[in-house]
Amino acid sequence: MLKYEILYNNKDVSAKKGQGTRMKQLPKWIYYKQVFQSKFQAGCVKAKIEDNWVNGYEIGPLVEIKKLRTNKYVVRYTYDEIM
C-alpha cells in the first residue's frame, strides 16, 4: 500500500477586474509521504505510481518530482485535468 498525504492548494485564482472569465484554479496535489535522498529513488516511486494506471479505464495521474531546498526529493501527483 502506498503512503501518501493529501495537501490541497486552496488558493482560488480569480480574474482581475474587467475580465469576464475566471482564470484556471491550481491543481490539488497529493504528496507521497516519504522524502528521498536521490532523484533515482523518487523516480522509482514515480514509475510505480504511473504503472498502477496502465490499461485502466481512468486517465492516469500527472506525476512530478520536486527538489526541496535541502537537496532532497519528493513525489507528488494529481488527478485534476485543469493544468
Secondary structure as UniProt FT lines:
FT   STRAND          4..6
FT   TURN            17..18
FT   STRAND          30..32
FT   HELIX           39..51
FT   TURN            52..55
FT   STRAND          62..67
FT   TURN            69..70
FT   STRAND          73..78
//
